[in-house]
Amino acid sequence: MSIKNLNLKKYIIGPNTPIETTKGFIPRVYFNNSATTLILKPAMKKFFNLLPIYTYINVPPSNSKYITTMYEETRNVILEMVGADANRDVAIFTKNSTEAMNVLADVYLEADPEQVVLSTTMEHLANYLPYKARMQTELIAIGKNGNIDLEDYVLKLEKYQGKVKLVAVTGASNITGVVPPYYEMARLAHQYGAKIFVDIVQVIQHLPFTMKPHGYDEHIDFVAFSAHKAYSGLDGGALVGPYDVLEKYLPLDFGSGITQFIDSSKIIYDNPPQKYETGYPDVLGVITMSKALQFLKKVGLDNIAKYERKLYKYLLYRMEEVPDITIYDSHSPFVHIPYISFSLKGIHFKTVAAKLGLDHGIEIGNGTLGADLYVQFLLGLSNEEAYECYKSGMGYGVNRVSLGMYNTFEEIDVFIHALKEIALSTR
Ligand SMILES: Cc1ncc(COP(=O)(O)O)c(C=O)c1O
């Protein structure tokens, strides 16, 4: 299927819904796909088709069996999508990726509270704070090339040798789109007896990805993602990891559905994934996620990546025309997803985002976007300076354009026109 001839907008709900601006109602341009994507029609169709037969899962009537089967089969859809091994890995359903990373952190805390977790300065807080709040967590620096500093990584692996059990790194930055060398990092982690987790929240909807087979040096041990960033619109996400690790530990949350047997003196917990999924499952969210992932697979992540690459290059080329713009990590060879963060000289990031939204109907991201330490680094702020910004009430941050598979070159033109108008307004 050639994506060149495919108008993916027709599969999306409301990509250009008219919204009220200071210039009247105009079709919106949605460039905040990193925060959450718009929603796929086929996913919502699946959701609405389920409603008339919606029922409790795992009970005798056939509707229930049908729904339960689709719910359970989503695990295989996920395992296949991330190149996991269905015989050795499990997909645990979570509320979102943040919950998945908290489950992982909790597992590692239970395994050894004295260990050191290695995370990176590039992370979203979801892949830093869950470990930092529980265990000693050290940050791998960013090098001169704008990517993870592998020398610093090795130094930290050496320094904490024997204590590092988990390395946690993003699969792609939600700020700059930079992709860290996670296979190389996996190889090194394994050499030092650690496992590696890759946060693929910003990967699964943009790039082909594989965990690679168990036993390979470059095998990725754990991954997690959120469905709402992959066009499903509803809650839902997953943690994927090895059964033989996950079976040993306790869940993050406790309640019904996670035990095989319990009396007042004994508890026999169920096996993963059930052990980690207490309470009533998010059946509708999970099945909708399944449909969204299947859609991405059908279009082909290769095709999506190719098309988005063209969009990204055009966006970068046009953004460089804008006066007084700073683009973070422009022309970095490591940017592989279509996100660009920038600042306009002399205009507060909140003002830029507000003007784009209120005057032009263009939605972008602004602020630290959950990656506070990375944004601080990109802006060259010391801890003291960042804290001063916080105390002054001005905050610090960037503006971010993040494209999705349905965005178009015409939308980029509309955005550039608006951005130039804003940049010139202060001259
Ligand atoms: C790289 C990355 N990881 C994790 C998250 C957290 O995702 P969620 O809020 O869906 O759990 C985000 C959200 O923007 C992100 O960009």
The ligand as a MOL file (V3000), in Angstrom:
LIG
                    3D

  0  0  0     0  0            999 V3000
M  V30 BEGIN CTAB
M  V30 COUNTS 16 16 0 0 0
M  V30 BEGIN ATOM
M  V30 1 C 7.9080 9.8370 25.9890 0
M  V30 2 C 6.6800 9.7700 26.8620 0
M  V30 3 N 6.6090 8.8300 27.8050 0
M  V30 4 C 5.5470 8.7190 28.6090 0
M  V30 5 C 4.4770 9.5860 28.5070 0
M  V30 6 C 3.3070 9.4280 29.4060 0
M  V30 7 O 2.1790 9.0050 28.6740 0
M  V30 8 P 0.7890 8.7720 29.3930 0
M  V30 9 O 0.4290 10.0800 30.0190 0
M  V30 10 O -0.1440 8.3830 28.3100 0
M  V30 11 O 0.9790 7.7030 30.4030 0
M  V30 12 C 4.5140 10.5930 27.5500 0
M  V30 13 C 3.4130 11.5650 27.4190 0
M  V30 14 O 3.4970 12.5420 26.7280 0
M  V30 15 C 5.6330 10.6800 26.6990 0
M  V30 16 O 5.7190 11.5970 25.7200 0
M  V30 END ATOM
M  V30 BEGIN BOND
M  V30 1 1 1 2
M  V30 2 1 2 3
M  V30 3 2 2 15
M  V30 4 2 3 4
M  V30 5 1 4 5
M  V30 6 1 5 6
M  V30 7 2 5 12
M  V30 8 1 6 7
M  V30 9 1 7 8
M  V30 10 2 8 9
M  V30 11 1 8 10
M  V30 12 1 8 11
M  V30 13 1 12 13
M  V30 14 1 12 15
M  V30 15 2 13 14
M  V30 16 1 15 16
M  V30 END BOND
M  V30 END CTAB
M  END
